[in-house]
């Protein structure tokens, strides 16, 4: 079955839940790593850009959590 975005759906709620939980865990890990990065040593990335990315990651995690 295809989703509204045209992506192949796994077909079962259990598989979807497991994928959502895994995505939530991975996003949480990424957010933690992102927040712990010293962006002052990364050339070409401003603190404002890094902050905006962190906000987007947090919003993505919240979207996934709403679907759980």
N, C-alpha and C positions, 0 to 999 in steps of 0.2 A: 504494500500500500504506500502511496506517496502522500507526503504532508502538503500543506498549503504552499510551502516554500519550494515544492518540487523535489524534496529530498526523500530518499527511501526510508520508510518507517520500519522499525524492528518488528512490528506486528503484535507484540504483547505488552501489556502494562508493566509486568514485572521487569522485562528487559529495558523498557523506557525508564522506569524508576531507578534501576541499577545504573544506567548511563547518566541520569541526572545527578545521582549521588556522587558518582565518580567525577563528573564535571564540576560539581560543587567543591569537592575535596581538592581537585587540581587547581581550580581558581583560587581557593583559599591559600594554597601553597604559593601560587604565583604572586598573589597580593602580598603575602608575608615577605617573600624574597624581594619584591619590588620596593616595599617600604623600608627594607633593611639595606638597600643599595645606596652607596655613597655617590649620588649623581654628580657631585662636584668633580669627580675624577673621570667622568665619562664625557669625552669630547663631543661637542655639538648638541648636547642635551641640556636644556635649562631646567631649573627647579620647577618652573611653571609647567613645562611640558610633562615632566615626570609626575607632577601632581595631577594633571589632567588625565594621564594614563591610569593612575591609581584609581581615580574616581570612576572611570569607565569600567575598570575591572570589578570594582565593588558593585556597580550597577548591574553588571552582567551576572555576578554571583547572586544578587538579590532577585533578579529575574528568574534564575534557575530555582532558587529557594521557593519562590511563589508558586512554581509549577509542581513542587513536590507534594 
